[in-house]
Amino acid sequence: MYVILVYDIGEKRVGKMLKLCRKYLNWIQNSVFEGEITEVKLKELEFKAREIMDQEVDSLIIFNTRNEKWLDKRIIGKEKNELDTFL
Amino acid sequence: MYVILVYDIGEKRVGKMLKLCRKYLNWIQNSVFEGEITEVKLKELEFKAREIMDQEVDSLIIFNTRNEKWLDKRIIGKEKNELDTFL
């Protein structure tokens, strides 16, 4: 399936979360990731994310669609993707 | 159409951007919005967003799908939506 993941995570935990999400998905903006992922891998990602998160204050939203072609994406302004290669 | 909008905007401009996006869409997380919107209204929103943005540093990503039912959403942790009524 195709996934868009966005998080809003406390500063202390954000580094860990970024590292985790980048293992599974493509980083496209500050706290936004997307990519093709299997259900099993997504469950794994969710499980690990819950371990990092403080669920009282942090938030993680996952949108998913069975087919990427049902979703159209446009980027206005700066594309952050280039950062991905440096970190 | 159904839209997910995420932005990454410099601190000085983020207040204006938030205010703009909330006129057109539902605020679901720090810098994430979603909602049903017409093509005309989306163009209007984009036009106004470009006026606010510094396109050298700011970034706006718009995902859209023709039908909301093609997209599934899950929220883990804190739902930020409640804030919406206070601001």
Backbone of each chain as nested JSON, in Angstrom:
{
  "chains": [
    {"id": "A", "residues": [
      {"number": 1, "name": "MET", "atoms": {"N": [0.831, -1.192, 0.0], "CA": [0.0, 0.0, 0.0], "C": [0.871, 1.249, 0.0]}},
      {"number": 2, "name": "TYR", "atoms": {"N": [0.228, 2.383, -0.314], "CA": [0.955, 3.642, -0.384], "C": [0.566, 4.504, 0.81]}},
      {"number": 3, "name": "VAL", "atoms": {"N": [1.563, 5.051, 1.482], "CA": [1.344, 5.707, 2.76], "C": [1.889, 7.135, 2.78]}},
      {"number": 4, "name": "ILE", "atoms": {"N": [1.141, 8.019, 3.434], "CA": [1.665, 9.341, 3.808], "C": [1.667, 9.38, 5.33]}},
      {"number": 5, "name": "LEU", "atoms": {"N": [2.802, 9.717, 5.889], "CA": [2.918, 9.757, 7.349], "C": [3.365, 11.154, 7.772]}},
      {"number": 6, "name": "VAL", "atoms": {"N": [2.649, 11.725, 8.738], "CA": [3.057, 13.021, 9.285], "C": [3.094, 12.933, 10.797]}},
      {"number": 7, "name": "TYR", "atoms": {"N": [4.134, 13.524, 11.395], "CA": [4.167, 13.506, 12.853], "C": [4.364, 14.884, 13.444]}},
      {"number": 8, "name": "ASP", "atoms": {"N": [3.978, 15.006, 14.686], "CA": [4.22, 16.204, 15.473], "C": [4.718, 15.679, 16.816]}},
      {"number": 9, "name": "ILE", "atoms": {"N": [6.039, 15.758, 16.995], "CA": [6.701, 15.043, 18.085], "C": [7.549, 16.016, 18.906]}},
      {"number": 10, "name": "GLY", "atoms": {"N": [7.554, 15.838, 20.192], "CA": [8.378, 16.678, 21.066], "C": [9.85, 16.644, 20.655]}},
      {"number": 11, "name": "GLU", "atoms": {"N": [10.498, 17.773, 20.823], "CA": [11.871, 17.981, 20.367], "C": [12.837, 16.878, 20.799]}},
      {"number": 12, "name": "LYS", "atoms": {"N": [12.659, 16.403, 22.03], "CA": [13.566, 15.394, 22.576], "C": [13.486, 14.066, 21.841]}},
      {"number": 13, "name": "ARG", "atoms": {"N": [12.318, 13.798, 21.26], "CA": [12.098, 12.497, 20.619], "C": [12.16, 12.546, 19.095]}},
      {"number": 14, "name": "VAL", "atoms": {"N": [12.24, 13.756, 18.56], "CA": [12.066, 13.905, 17.113], "C": [13.207, 13.265, 16.298]}},
      {"number": 15, "name": "GLY", "atoms": {"N": [14.408, 13.296, 16.846], "CA": [15.546, 12.701, 16.138], "C": [15.363, 11.198, 15.937]}},
      {"number": 16, "name": "LYS", "atoms": {"N": [14.958, 10.533, 17.004], "CA": [14.701, 9.086, 16.946], "C": [13.593, 8.759, 15.947]}},
      {"number": 17, "name": "MET", "atoms": {"N": [12.556, 9.589, 15.974], "CA": [11.401, 9.347, 15.117], "C": [11.773, 9.515, 13.642]}},
      {"number": 18, "name": "LEU", "atoms": {"N": [12.534, 10.56, 13.378], "CA": [12.994, 10.813, 12.014], "C": [13.801, 9.622, 11.496]}},
      {"number": 19, "name": "LYS", "atoms": {"N": [14.712, 9.158, 12.319], "CA": [15.566, 8.036, 11.949], "C": [14.729, 6.777, 11.662]}},
      {"number": 20, "name": "LEU", "atoms": {"N": [13.764, 6.551, 12.529], "CA": [12.889, 5.385, 12.353], "C": [12.111, 5.468, 11.034]}},
      {"number": 21, "name": "CYS", "atoms": {"N": [11.458, 6.6, 10.814], "CA": [10.596, 6.738, 9.634], "C": [11.393, 6.645, 8.335]}},
      {"number": 22, "name": "ARG", "atoms": {"N": [12.619, 7.156, 8.375], "CA": [13.446, 7.117, 7.165], "C": [13.879, 5.701, 6.788]}},
      {"number": 23, "name": "LYS", "atoms": {"N": [13.804, 4.797, 7.744], "CA": [14.103, 3.39, 7.43], "C": [13.012, 2.754, 6.576]}},
      {"number": 24, "name": "TYR", "atoms": {"N": [11.807, 3.288, 6.686], "CA": [10.658, 2.658, 6.04], "C": [10.081, 3.46, 4.876]}},
      {"number": 25, "name": "LEU", "atoms": {"N": [10.261, 4.798, 4.927], "CA": [9.581, 5.657, 3.95], "C": [10.518, 6.748, 3.432]}},
      {"number": 26, "name": "ASN", "atoms": {"N": [10.063, 7.458, 2.41], "CA": [10.842, 8.577, 1.871], "C": [10.469, 9.873, 2.575]}},
      {"number": 27, "name": "TRP", "atoms": {"N": [11.475, 10.602, 2.942], "CA": [11.289, 11.857, 3.664], "C": [11.043, 12.952, 2.645]}},
      {"number": 28, "name": "ILE", "atoms": {"N": [9.876, 13.613, 2.683], "CA": [9.598, 14.627, 1.662], "C": [9.459, 16.044, 2.213]}},
      {"number": 29, "name": "GLN", "atoms": {"N": [9.25, 16.154, 3.501], "CA": [9.21, 17.484, 4.116], "C": [9.521, 17.31, 5.588]}},
      {"number": 30, "name": "ASN", "atoms": {"N": [9.873, 18.391, 6.23], "CA": [10.222, 18.399, 7.644], "C": [9.712, 17.188, 8.452]}},
      {"number": 31, "name": "SER", "atoms": {"N": [8.408, 17.047, 8.55], "CA": [7.85, 15.94, 9.333], "C": [6.894, 15.077, 8.508]}},
      {"number": 32, "name": "VAL", "atoms": {"N": [7.155, 15.02, 7.204], "CA": [6.27, 14.302, 6.288], "C": [7.041, 13.246, 5.497]}},
      {"number": 33, "name": "PHE", "atoms": {"N": [6.471, 12.053, 5.424], "CA": [7.083, 10.926, 4.726], "C": [6.051, 10.284, 3.817]}},
      {"number": 34, "name": "GLU", "atoms": {"N": [6.537, 9.629, 2.776], "CA": [5.607, 8.906, 1.911], "C": [6.309, 7.685, 1.355]}},
      {"number": 35, "name": "GLY", "atoms": {"N": [5.531, 6.772, 0.843], "CA": [6.136, 5.634, 0.178], "C": [5.266, 4.398, 0.158]}},
      {"number": 36, "name": "GLU", "atoms": {"N": [5.72, 3.457, -0.648], "CA": [5.091, 2.153, -0.782], "C": [5.591, 1.294, 0.39]}},
      {"number": 37, "name": "ILE", "atoms": {"N": [4.69, 0.627, 1.068], "CA": [5.078, -0.187, 2.217], "C": [4.099, -1.351, 2.361]}},
      {"number": 38, "name": "THR", "atoms": {"N": [4.589, -2.485, 2.818], "CA": [3.679, -3.624, 3.035], "C": [2.95, -3.42, 4.368]}},
      {"number": 39, "name": "GLU", "atoms": {"N": [1.849, -4.121, 4.535], "CA": [1.092, -4.019, 5.786], "C": [1.933, -4.449, 6.98]}},
      {"number": 40, "name": "VAL", "atoms": {"N": [2.716, -5.485, 6.788], "CA": [3.56, -6.009, 7.865], "C": [4.608, -4.971, 8.287]}},
      {"number": 41, "name": "LYS", "atoms": {"N": [5.234, -4.376, 7.301], "CA": [6.253, -3.357, 7.595], "C": [5.626, -2.12, 8.255]}},
      {"number": 42, "name": "LEU", "atoms": {"N": [4.435, -1.775, 7.824], "CA": [3.75, -0.622, 8.42], "C": [3.426, -0.895, 9.89]}},
      {"number": 43, "name": "LYS", "atoms": {"N": [2.985, -2.114, 10.177], "CA": [2.705, -2.486, 11.578], "C": [3.97, -2.408, 12.422]}},
      {"number": 44, "name": "GLU", "atoms": {"N": [5.069, -2.859, 11.852], "CA": [6.362, -2.807, 12.525], "C": [6.737, -1.345, 12.825]}},
      {"number": 45, "name": "LEU", "atoms": {"N": [6.585, -0.494, 11.811], "CA": [6.881, 0.926, 11.967], "C": [6.012, 1.545, 13.064]}},
      {"number": 46, "name": "GLU", "atoms": {"N": [4.734, 1.227, 13.038], "CA": [3.804, 1.754, 14.041], "C": [4.177, 1.319, 15.449]}},
      {"number": 47, "name": "PHE", "atoms": {"N": [4.525, 0.07, 15.564], "CA": [4.909, -0.484, 16.866], "C": [6.126, 0.251, 17.427]}},
      {"number": 48, "name": "LYS", "atoms": {"N": [7.124, 0.436, 16.581], "CA": [8.341, 1.131, 17.017], "C": [8.077, 2.616, 17.289]}},
      {"number": 49, "name": "ALA", "atoms": {"N": [7.185, 3.207, 16.5], "CA": [6.843, 4.624, 16.699], "C": [6.175, 4.822, 18.062]}},
      {"number": 50, "name": "ARG", "atoms": {"N": [5.281, 3.911, 18.402], "CA": [4.596, 4.006, 19.702], "C": [5.586, 3.935, 20.862]}},
      {"number": 51, "name": "GLU", "atoms": {"N": [6.641, 3.174, 20.677], "CA": [7.663, 3.074, 21.725], "C": [8.414, 4.403, 21.918]}},
      {"number": 52, "name": "ILE", "atoms": {"N": [8.594, 5.135, 20.82], "CA": [9.307, 6.42, 20.884], "C": [8.403, 7.53, 21.424]}},
      {"number": 53, "name": "MET", "atoms": {"N": [7.142, 7.5, 20.994], "CA": [6.217, 8.604, 21.281], "C": [5.821, 8.739, 22.746]}},
      {"number": 54, "name": "ASP", "atoms": {"N": [5.552, 9.972, 23.137], "CA": [4.805, 10.238, 24.357], "C": [3.372, 10.498, 23.894]}},
      {"number": 55, "name": "GLN", "atoms": {"N": [2.517, 9.512, 24.075], "CA": [1.196, 9.58, 23.445], "C": [0.263, 10.624, 24.06]}},
      {"number": 56, "name": "GLU", "atoms": {"N": [0.709, 11.232, 25.15], "CA": [-0.077, 12.322, 25.749], "C": [0.095, 13.616, 24.968]}},
      {"number": 57, "name": "VAL", "atoms": {"N": [1.262, 13.759, 24.342], "CA": [1.55, 15.026, 23.661], "C": [1.882, 14.875, 22.175]}},
      {"number": 58, "name": "ASP", "atoms": {"N": [2.457, 13.731, 21.808], "CA": [2.873, 13.532, 20.417], "C": [1.727, 13.014, 19.559]}},
      {"number": 59, "name": "SER", "atoms": {"N": [1.852, 13.242, 18.277], "CA": [0.803, 12.819, 17.357], "C": [1.414, 12.286, 16.056]}},
      {"number": 60, "name": "LEU", "atoms": {"N": [0.803, 11.222, 15.577], "CA": [1.264, 10.584, 14.335], "C": [0.019, 10.311, 13.491]}},
      {"number": 61, "name": "ILE", "atoms": {"N": [0.01, 10.801, 12.273], "CA": [-1.133, 10.534, 11.393], "C": [-0.654, 9.748, 10.186]}},
      {"number": 62, "name": "ILE", "atoms": {"N": [-1.35, 8.661, 9.909], "CA": [-1.008, 7.834, 8.749], "C": [-2.201, 7.776, 7.802]}},
      {"number": 63, "name": "PHE", "atoms": {"N": [-1.986, 8.266, 6.595], "CA": [-2.976, 8.128, 5.535], "C": [-2.525, 6.972, 4.667]}},
      {"number": 64, "name": "ASN", "atoms": {"N": [-3.414, 6.115, 4.273], "CA": [-2.987, 5.115, 3.297], "C": [-4.019, 4.858, 2.229]}},
      {"number": 65, "name": "THR", "atoms": {"N": [-3.518, 4.495, 1.076], "CA": [-4.362, 4.2, -0.064], "C": [-3.811, 2.939, -0.725]}},
      {"number": 66, "name": "ARG", "atoms": {"N": [-4.717, 2.15, -1.305], "CA": [-4.243, 0.905, -1.888], "C": [-3.411, 1.137, -3.141]}},
      {"number": 67, "name": "ASN", "atoms": {"N": [-3.675, 2.264, -3.78], "CA": [-2.998, 2.504, -5.042], "C": [-2.505, 3.946, -5.148]}},
      {"number": 68, "name": "GLU", "atoms": {"N": [-1.205, 4.091, -5.355], "CA": [-0.611, 5.424, -5.41], "C": [-1.249, 6.306, -6.486]}},
      {"number": 69, "name": "LYS", "atoms": {"N": [-1.724, 5.68, -7.55], "CA": [-2.257, 6.476, -8.662], "C": [-3.566, 7.2, -8.301]}},
      {"number": 70, "name": "TRP", "atoms": {"N": [-4.189, 6.825, -7.189], "CA": [-5.402, 7.516, -6.733], "C": [-5.071, 8.833, -6.053]}},
      {"number": 71, "name": "LEU", "atoms": {"N": [-3.786, 9.041, -5.854], "CA": [-3.346, 10.204, -5.108], "C": [-2.419, 11.031, -5.988]}},
      {"number": 72, "name": "ASP", "atoms": {"N": [-2.705, 12.312, -6.044], "CA": [-1.889, 13.203, -6.844], "C": [-1.122, 14.113, -5.887]}},
      {"number": 73, "name": "LYS", "atoms": {"N": [0.15, 14.377, -6.187], "CA": [0.954, 15.201, -5.284], "C": [1.552, 16.39, -6.017]}},
      {"number": 74, "name": "ARG", "atoms": {"N": [1.463, 17.535, -5.395], "CA": [2.121, 18.712, -5.941], "C": [2.948, 19.401, -4.864]}},
      {"number": 75, "name": "ILE", "atoms": {"N": [4.136, 19.872, -5.232], "CA": [4.973, 20.591, -4.278], "C": [5.154, 22.02, -4.758]}},
      {"number": 76, "name": "ILE", "atoms": {"N": [4.876, 22.965, -3.858], "CA": [5.065, 24.378, -4.155], "C": [6.198, 24.873, -3.264]}},
      {"number": 77, "name": "GLY", "atoms": {"N": [7.101, 25.636, -3.854], "CA": [8.227, 26.141, -3.066], "C": [9.378, 25.159, -3.067]}},
      {"number": 78, "name": "LYS", "atoms": {"N": [10.086, 25.137, -1.973], "CA": [11.325, 24.374, -1.885], "C": [11.062, 22.871, -1.687]}},
      {"number": 79, "name": "GLU", "atoms": {"N": [11.747, 22.077, -2.495], "CA": [11.669, 20.626, -2.286], "C": [12.755, 20.232, -1.305]}},
      {"number": 80, "name": "LYS", "atoms": {"N": [12.34, 19.613, -0.203], "CA": [13.301, 19.312, 0.866], "C": [14.026, 17.995, 0.643]}},
      {"number": 81, "name": "ASN", "atoms": {"N": [13.58, 17.297, -0.335], "CA": [14.08, 15.942, -0.548], "C": [15.599, 15.845, -0.629]}},
      {"number": 82, "name": "GLU", "atoms": {"N": [16.206, 16.877, -1.18], "CA": [17.655, 16.864, -1.376], "C": [18.422, 16.629, -0.069]}},
      {"number": 83, "name": "LEU", "atoms": {"N": [17.838, 17.111, 1.035], "CA": [18.454, 16.927, 2.354], "C": [18.721, 15.458, 2.653]}},
      {"number": 84, "name": "ASP", "atoms": {"N": [17.829, 14.652, 2.16], "CA": [17.83, 13.234, 2.471], "C": [19.193, 12.572, 2.261]}},
      {"number": 85, "name": "THR", "atoms": {"N": [19.889, 13.034, 1.27], "CA": [21.169, 12.406, 0.955], "C": [22.278, 12.8, 1.935]}},
      {"number": 86, "name": "PHE", "atoms": {"N": [22.077, 13.918, 2.64], "CA": [23.132, 14.385, 3.532], "C": [23.048, 13.841, 4.953]}},
      {"number": 87, "name": "LEU", "atoms": {"N": [21.847, 13.424, 5.331], "CA": [21.673, 13.063, 6.744], "C": [21.746, 11.562, 7.0]}}
    ]},
    {"id": "B", "residues": [
      {"number": 1, "name": "MET", "atoms": {"N": [-12.983, 17.734, -4.626], "CA": [-11.936, 16.755, -4.367], "C": [-11.491, 16.802, -2.914]}},
      {"number": 2, "name": "TYR", "atoms": {"N": [-10.794, 15.749, -2.496], "CA": [-10.352, 15.654, -1.121], "C": [-8.843, 15.926, -1.052]}},
      {"number": 3, "name": "VAL", "atoms": {"N": [-8.451, 16.783, -0.132], "CA": [-7.083, 17.282, -0.122], "C": [-6.404, 17.092, 1.239]}},
      {"number": 4, "name": "ILE", "atoms": {"N": [-5.132, 16.737, 1.193], "CA": [-4.276, 16.814, 2.383], "C": [-3.212, 17.86, 2.075]}},
      {"number": 5, "name": "LEU", "atoms": {"N": [-3.065, 18.82, 2.967], "CA": [-2.092, 19.887, 2.752], "C": [-1.122, 19.92, 3.935]}},
      {"number": 6, "name": "VAL", "atoms": {"N": [0.174, 19.933, 3.627], "CA": [1.177, 20.073, 4.691], "C": [2.151, 21.172, 4.309]}},
      {"number": 7, "name": "TYR", "atoms": {"N": [2.491, 21.996, 5.299], "CA": [3.454, 23.027, 4.985], "C": [4.635, 23.028, 5.949]}},
      {"number": 8, "name": "ASP", "atoms": {"N": [5.711, 23.614, 5.485], "CA": [6.882, 23.856, 6.313], "C": [7.287, 25.296, 6.003]}},
      {"number": 9, "name": "ILE", "atoms": {"N": [6.947, 26.185, 6.92], "CA": [6.993, 27.619, 6.649], "C": [7.807, 28.323, 7.724]}},
      {"number": 10, "name": "GLY", "atoms": {"N": [8.598, 29.287, 7.321], "CA": [9.377, 30.072, 8.275], "C": [8.49, 30.703, 9.347]}},
      {"number": 11, "name": "GLU", "atoms": {"N": [9.038, 30.767, 10.543], "CA": [8.304, 31.218, 11.733], "C": [7.541, 32.524, 11.527]}},
      {"number": 12, "name": "LYS", "atoms": {"N": [8.176, 33.464, 10.801], "CA": [7.573, 34.785, 10.608], "C": [6.284, 34.726, 9.787]}},
      {"number": 13, "name": "ARG", "atoms": {"N": [6.188, 33.706, 8.933], "CA": [5.049, 33.633, 8.016], "C": [4.009, 32.589, 8.427]}},
      {"number": 14, "name": "VAL", "atoms": {"N": [4.343, 31.807, 9.457], "CA": [3.511, 30.637, 9.748], "C": [2.113, 31.013, 10.27]}},
      {"number": 15, "name": "GLY", "atoms": {"N": [2.019, 32.134, 10.985], "CA": [0.722, 32.559, 11.51], "C": [-0.257, 32.887, 10.392]}},
      {"number": 16, "name": "LYS", "atoms": {"N": [0.236, 33.632, 9.415], "CA": [-0.59, 33.993, 8.252], "C": [-1.035, 32.753, 7.487]}},
      {"number": 17, "name": "MET", "atoms": {"N": [-0.1, 31.821, 7.346], "CA": [-0.38, 30.607, 6.579], "C": [-1.427, 29.748, 7.274]}},
      {"number": 18, "name": "LEU", "atoms": {"N": [-1.282, 29.618, 8.575], "CA": [-2.249, 28.859, 9.366], "C": [-3.646, 29.447, 9.203]}},
      {"number": 19, "name": "LYS", "atoms": {"N": [-3.719, 30.762, 9.326], "CA": [-5.0, 31.456, 9.222], "C": [-5.635, 31.23, 7.841]}},
      {"number": 20, "name": "LEU", "atoms": {"N": [-4.793, 31.329, 6.821], "CA": [-5.271, 31.112, 5.456], "C": [-5.823, 29.7, 5.272]}},
      {"number": 21, "name": "CYS", "atoms": {"N": [-5.024, 28.711, 5.656], "CA": [-5.413, 27.317, 5.414], "C": [-6.677, 26.934, 6.18]}},
      {"number": 22, "name": "ARG", "atoms": {"N": [-6.816, 27.493, 7.371], "CA": [-8.004, 27.174, 8.173], "C": [-9.292, 27.718, 7.569]}},
      {"number": 23, "name": "LYS", "atoms": {"N": [-9.159, 28.696, 6.679], "CA": [-10.356, 29.2, 5.99], "C": [-10.902, 28.188, 4.991]}},
      {"number": 24, "name": "TYR", "atoms": {"N": [-10.013, 27.32, 4.512], "CA": [-10.393, 26.415, 3.427], "C": [-10.48, 24.951, 3.85]}},
      {"number": 25, "name": "LEU", "atoms": {"N": [-9.691, 24.582, 4.878], "CA": [-9.568, 23.16, 5.223], "C": [-9.631, 22.951, 6.739]}},
      {"number": 26, "name": "ASN", "atoms": {"N": [-9.712, 21.689, 7.147], "CA": [-9.706, 21.362, 8.573], "C": [-8.285, 21.127, 9.058]}},
      {"number": 27, "name": "TRP", "atoms": {"N": [-7.992, 21.7, 10.182], "CA": [-6.666, 21.62, 10.778], "C": [-6.58, 20.337, 11.591]}},
      {"number": 28, "name": "ILE", "atoms": {"N": [-5.708, 19.411, 11.214], "CA": [-5.667, 18.146, 11.95], "C": [-4.369, 17.906, 12.717]}},
      {"number": 29, "name": "GLN", "atoms": {"N": [-3.332, 18.618, 12.38], "CA": [-2.087, 18.504, 13.137], "C": [-1.311, 19.797, 12.903]}},
      {"number": 30, "name": "ASN", "atoms": {"N": [-0.347, 20.046, 13.756], "CA": [0.492, 21.24, 13.692], "C": [0.502, 21.953, 12.327]}},
      {"number": 31, "name": "SER", "atoms": {"N": [0.996, 21.267, 11.304], "CA": [1.09, 21.894, 9.981], "C": [0.384, 21.068, 8.911]}},
      {"number": 32, "name": "VAL", "atoms": {"N": [-0.655, 20.35, 9.327], "CA": [-1.381, 19.447, 8.422], "C": [-2.88, 19.776, 8.404]}},
      {"number": 33, "name": "PHE", "atoms": {"N": [-3.413, 19.835, 7.199], "CA": [-4.824, 20.147, 6.999], "C": [-5.433, 19.138, 6.044]}},
      {"number": 34, "name": "GLU", "atoms": {"N": [-6.742, 18.955, 6.147], "CA": [-7.406, 18.074, 5.197], "C": [-8.812, 18.58, 4.956]}},
      {"number": 35, "name": "GLY", "atoms": {"N": [-9.413, 18.101, 3.894], "CA": [-10.806, 18.453, 3.668], "C": [-11.223, 18.366, 2.225]}},
      {"number": 36, "name": "GLU", "atoms": {"N": [-12.526, 18.459, 2.061], "CA": [-13.163, 18.483, 0.759], "C": [-13.079, 19.921, 0.24]}},
      {"number": 37, "name": "ILE", "atoms": {"N": [-12.661, 20.089, -0.99], "CA": [-12.534, 21.445, -1.539], "C": [-12.772, 21.395, -3.047]}},
      {"number": 38, "name": "THR", "atoms": {"N": [-13.326, 22.444, -3.591], "CA": [-13.514, 22.471, -5.044], "C": [-12.193, 22.872, -5.709]}},
      {"number": 39, "name": "GLU", "atoms": {"N": [-12.08, 22.587, -6.991], "CA": [-10.866, 22.943, -7.72], "C": [-10.638, 24.459, -7.712]}},
      {"number": 40, "name": "VAL", "atoms": {"N": [-11.712, 25.205, -7.84], "CA": [-11.627, 26.667, -7.864], "C": [-11.11, 27.196, -6.531]}},
      {"number": 41, "name": "LYS", "atoms": {"N": [-11.679, 26.667, -5.455], "CA": [-11.257, 27.102, -4.113], "C": [-9.802, 26.708, -3.831]}},
      {"number": 42, "name": "LEU", "atoms": {"N": [-9.406, 25.548, -4.329], "CA": [-8.02, 25.108, -4.123], "C": [-7.037, 26.028, -4.855]}},
      {"number": 43, "name": "LYS", "atoms": {"N": [-7.425, 26.422, -6.062], "CA": [-6.579, 27.363, -6.816], "C": [-6.449, 28.686, -6.082]}},
      {"number": 44, "name": "GLU", "atoms": {"N": [-7.549, 29.143, -5.521], "CA": [-7.577, 30.38, -4.743], "C": [-6.625, 30.257, -3.545]}},
      {"number": 45, "name": "LEU", "atoms": {"N": [-6.735, 29.141, -2.835], "CA": [-5.877, 28.886, -1.675], "C": [-4.401, 28.873, -2.075]}},
      {"number": 46, "name": "GLU", "atoms": {"N": [-4.114, 28.192, -3.179], "CA": [-2.734, 28.116, -3.669], "C": [-2.189, 29.496, -4.025]}},
      {"number": 47, "name": "PHE", "atoms": {"N": [-3.015, 30.277, -4.677], "CA": [-2.609, 31.625, -5.089], "C": [-2.248, 32.47, -3.871]}},
      {"number": 48, "name": "LYS", "atoms": {"N": [-3.121, 32.417, -2.861], "CA": [-2.88, 33.187, -1.636], "C": [-1.682, 32.65, -0.856]}},
      {"number": 49, "name": "ALA", "atoms": {"N": [-1.51, 31.341, -0.875], "CA": [-0.375, 30.729, -0.176], "C": [0.946, 31.189, -0.793]}},
      {"number": 50, "name": "ARG", "atoms": {"N": [0.979, 31.223, -2.121], "CA": [2.194, 31.673, -2.809], "C": [2.561, 33.101, -2.44]}},
      {"number": 51, "name": "GLU", "atoms": {"N": [1.555, 33.925, -2.197], "CA": [1.801, 35.307, -1.802], "C": [2.447, 35.399, -0.42]}},
      {"number": 52, "name": "ILE", "atoms": {"N": [2.069, 34.474, 0.454], "CA": [2.618, 34.46, 1.824], "C": [4.018, 33.849, 1.856]}},
      {"number": 53, "name": "MET", "atoms": {"N": [4.214, 32.786, 1.077], "CA": [5.435, 31.991, 1.144], "C": [6.685, 32.709, 0.633]}},
      {"number": 54, "name": "ASP", "atoms": {"N": [7.816, 32.348, 1.232], "CA": [9.115, 32.644, 0.634], "C": [9.531, 31.351, -0.067]}},
      {"number": 55, "name": "GLN", "atoms": {"N": [9.389, 31.335, -1.382], "CA": [9.522, 30.07, -2.105], "C": [10.947, 29.517, -2.154]}},
      {"number": 56, "name": "GLU", "atoms": {"N": [11.895, 30.327, -1.671], "CA": [13.279, 29.834, -1.579], "C": [13.455, 28.888, -0.383]}},
      {"number": 57, "name": "VAL", "atoms": {"N": [12.656, 29.117, 0.652], "CA": [12.838, 28.332, 1.88], "C": [11.598, 27.565, 2.326]}},
      {"number": 58, "name": "ASP", "atoms": {"N": [10.419, 28.107, 2.009], "CA": [9.182, 27.47, 2.463], "C": [8.74, 26.381, 1.502]}},
      {"number": 59, "name": "SER", "atoms": {"N": [7.942, 25.479, 2.029], "CA": [7.477, 24.366, 1.211], "C": [6.019, 24.037, 1.541]}},
      {"number": 60, "name": "LEU", "atoms": {"N": [5.288, 23.735, 0.494], "CA": [3.867, 23.393, 0.643], "C": [3.618, 22.154, -0.215]}},
      {"number": 61, "name": "ILE", "atoms": {"N": [3.077, 21.119, 0.39], "CA": [2.769, 19.914, -0.387], "C": [1.265, 19.674, -0.338]}},
      {"number": 62, "name": "ILE", "atoms": {"N": [0.692, 19.464, -1.5], "CA": [-0.743, 19.194, -1.584], "C": [-0.959, 17.824, -2.23]}},
      {"number": 63, "name": "PHE", "atoms": {"N": [-1.568, 16.927, -1.472], "CA": [-1.989, 15.636, -2.017], "C": [-3.464, 15.755, -2.314]}},
      {"number": 64, "name": "ASN", "atoms": {"N": [-3.903, 15.264, -3.441], "CA": [-5.351, 15.221, -3.615], "C": [-5.83, 13.945, -4.267]}},
      {"number": 65, "name": "THR", "atoms": {"N": [-7.044, 13.605, -3.929], "CA": [-7.665, 12.401, -4.464], "C": [-9.113, 12.767, -4.811]}},
      {"number": 66, "name": "ARG", "atoms": {"N": [-9.638, 12.112, -5.828], "CA": [-10.979, 12.482, -6.248], "C": [-12.032, 12.044, -5.236]}},
      {"number": 67, "name": "ASN", "atoms": {"N": [-11.683, 10.989, -4.499], "CA": [-12.672, 10.43, -3.594], "C": [-12.054, 10.107, -2.231]}},
      {"number": 68, "name": "GLU", "atoms": {"N": [-12.619, 10.688, -1.193], "CA": [-12.081, 10.511, 0.155], "C": [-12.024, 9.035, 0.557]}},
      {"number": 69, "name": "LYS", "atoms": {"N": [-12.943, 8.246, 0.038], "CA": [-13.008, 6.839, 0.459], "C": [-11.806, 6.023, -0.02]}},
      {"number": 70, "name": "TRP", "atoms": {"N": [-11.031, 6.564, -0.949], "CA": [-9.812, 5.88, -1.396], "C": [-8.673, 6.047, -0.407]}},
      {"number": 71, "name": "LEU", "atoms": {"N": [-8.918, 6.898, 0.564], "CA": [-7.874, 7.226, 1.517], "C": [-8.338, 6.861, 2.918]}},
      {"number": 72, "name": "ASP", "atoms": {"N": [-7.489, 6.169, 3.623], "CA": [-7.808, 5.775, 4.981], "C": [-6.904, 6.56, 5.92]}},
      {"number": 73, "name": "LYS", "atoms": {"N": [-7.442, 7.015, 7.046], "CA": [-6.64, 7.824, 7.969], "C": [-6.651, 7.231, 9.369]}},
      {"number": 74, "name": "ARG", "atoms": {"N": [-5.503, 7.162, 9.967], "CA": [-5.427, 6.742, 11.36], "C": [-4.597, 7.729, 12.153]}},
      {"number": 75, "name": "ILE", "atoms": {"N": [-5.022, 8.023, 13.372], "CA": [-4.265, 8.922, 14.241], "C": [-3.781, 8.146, 15.458]}},
      {"number": 76, "name": "ILE", "atoms": {"N": [-2.489, 8.239, 15.724], "CA": [-1.903, 7.602, 16.892], "C": [-1.434, 8.723, 17.827]}},
      {"number": 77, "name": "GLY", "atoms": {"N": [-1.728, 8.582, 19.118], "CA": [-1.331, 9.614, 20.075], "C": [-2.386, 10.687, 20.172]}},
      {"number": 78, "name": "LYS", "atoms": {"N": [-1.923, 11.888, 20.39], "CA": [-2.824, 12.994, 20.676], "C": [-3.508, 13.534, 19.415]}},
      {"number": 79, "name": "GLU", "atoms": {"N": [-4.817, 13.705, 19.495], "CA": [-5.532, 14.358, 18.395], "C": [-5.539, 15.857, 18.653]}},
      {"number": 80, "name": "LYS", "atoms": {"N": [-4.998, 16.601, 17.684], "CA": [-4.83, 18.041, 17.89], "C": [-6.079, 18.84, 17.545]}},
      {"number": 81, "name": "ASN", "atoms": {"N": [-7.014, 18.148, 16.963], "CA": [-8.179, 18.826, 16.415], "C": [-8.904, 19.722, 17.419]}},
      {"number": 82, "name": "GLU", "atoms": {"N": [-8.906, 19.307, 18.68], "CA": [-9.626, 20.055, 19.71], "C": [-9.179, 21.512, 19.799]}},
      {"number": 83, "name": "LEU", "atoms": {"N": [-7.903, 21.747, 19.491], "CA": [-7.35, 23.103, 19.506], "C": [-8.138, 24.041, 18.6]}},
      {"number": 84, "name": "ASP", "atoms": {"N": [-8.592, 23.471, 17.531], "CA": [-9.231, 24.231, 16.471], "C": [-10.332, 25.154, 16.987]}},
      {"number": 85, "name": "THR", "atoms": {"N": [-11.027, 24.714, 18.001], "CA": [-12.145, 25.508, 18.494], "C": [-11.698, 26.71, 19.32]}},
      {"number": 86, "name": "PHE", "atoms": {"N": [-10.458, 26.671, 19.798], "CA": [-9.995, 27.751, 20.659], "C": [-9.339, 28.894, 19.899]}},
      {"number": 87, "name": "LEU", "atoms": {"N": [-8.844, 28.609, 18.726], "CA": [-8.038, 29.625, 18.033], "C": [-8.82, 30.405, 16.975]}}
    ]}
  ]
}
